[in-house]
Amino acid sequence: MSHTRAPHVLILPFPLMGHTIPLLDLAHQLSHRGLSVTIHVTADTLPLLSSSPSFQTLFLPIPAAEVANGDSFLATFVGTGSLHDLILQWAKAHESPPSLIVSDFFLGWTRRLAGQLGVPRVVFSPSGALTISLINSLFEHLPKRAGPMDFPGLPGSPTFPWYQLPLLIRDYVEGDPTSEFMRDGMLDNVASWGIIVNSFTRLEGDYLRHLEKNYGSGRVWAVGPLGLGGPSERGGPSSVPVDDVLRWLDGCPDGSVVYICFGSLVELGSDQIEAIAAALELSGVRFLWAYKAHDDGGPKGQVGERGLIIRGWAPQVAILNHRAVGSFLTHCGWNSTLEAITAGVPLLAWPMAADQYFTARLLEESSLLLFHGAAVHNSFSLLKMNNGIMNTLVSDTAMKNRQYKYTIQDDDETITLKTKIVTTTITDILFDEQPLAIYIINNVLEPRELFKVPEVGHLPPPCPGRTAQPRPPPRSQRGSQMMIRPRTQVGQRR
């Protein structure tokens, strides 16, 4: 009796934490669905695996290539190309060769590897659909000069100043071997068989549809958010045990803690670290601050006895889903962004490099769209009778002291919306039929709460002085709504 072998998927991550972890999550998902999975690991990424992974591993070290400026990232980026022949030999000798290659978008050369094996190559984007759309566009149409970049082919025709573009673009030098290797890889992404994005339609629907229309022959899969149920210790050791972190949070009131983390790559200067620490001390807010283990500077222990410091990897998913966490100061790394959105935690965006400015733009667009929507259908005739306060879609997700409302005023001829920051008028009705109404307005509403300076009252007592209560279910299990839900202009849905 013959047995049909399961399809064999070869997964090739780029060896950075934020790139490898979501692909490990994808590997688990695929293997649990009956596929045979092999994932490439290095000495740096091997510790990320659980003690009993559900897939096979291919251990191959990546030699650092020699690059002109000695940049470690570029040395690794170019060095991955040396894996081509080794993986080709391994695959041809395997009793069940791969039938599909899924590889990080920094590994564009794997498209040619897949072609030699006669199998499809699917790009995996650890960033969002907006980011991969922008990067594809930049490498297809290289900037002629250093200056603001327009993207008329993308939804909303975004514009970015030069400094907000990734270094991959700003440092590109025509004819330079490293630059050309990079560009060839990005163009290989454009020509690949399909694209997997760690995102979801409700957040990036327009940009996912843009990818479907322009890349991957329409084969685009949004599979995010990945890994939200993974082990809390993944990613590396922490200076504070997970149970101690959660116990400290248990002693804090709901929504009272500011969580601060800038990821595994961002380097803060000592002056920046000191400024943040001083601001936290003066403000008196409770906070939990996770920073890189190899940073020499940084706060030590507890700052003002109202904060907890984690040196090294933090159990971020567990932290964000804890009832005590009310906001997240972040560099806008994509994994952190998805985790915060899913947990329903408001984000304070401080983008610094790479794709972080793109992600911050997406958050800005989505948050404003959410503020422009109301949860209950109001026809135009009802609006004319509805002078007063109108709740927005942000109202249900914001902290209690920030209601995110606007005022409706009818003067018989026009309907005006006011936030004390901006006044706008409904100029036309795009659609008005139960259960949806869409109106065109002549100005973008900006919530006054975003500009309000909080009053400094009495400083709160330190968290450890509070008697810990039994831990409630994680926020994600209590039916909390996501902070960001894209909507069209003044859309009102029941």
FENUR-V638019 format. One record per helix or strand of 3 or more residues. SS is the DSSP state (H for helix, E for strand). FROM is the first residue (numbers start at 1). LEN is the number of residues. Records with the same first field share a line. If there is no record, write none. Layout:
SS->FROM-LEN, FROM-LEN
//
This chain:
E->8-5, 36-6, 56-4, 100-5, 120-6, 194-4, 220-3, 257-5, 286-6, 307-6, 325-6, 346-4, 388-4, 405-6, 415-4, 423-11, 436-6
H->17-16, 46-3, 72-22, 110-8, 129-12, 162-3, 167-4, 177-14, 201-14, 216-3, 242-9, 270-14, 316-5, 334-10, 356-16, 380-4, 448-4, 463-3, 475-3
//
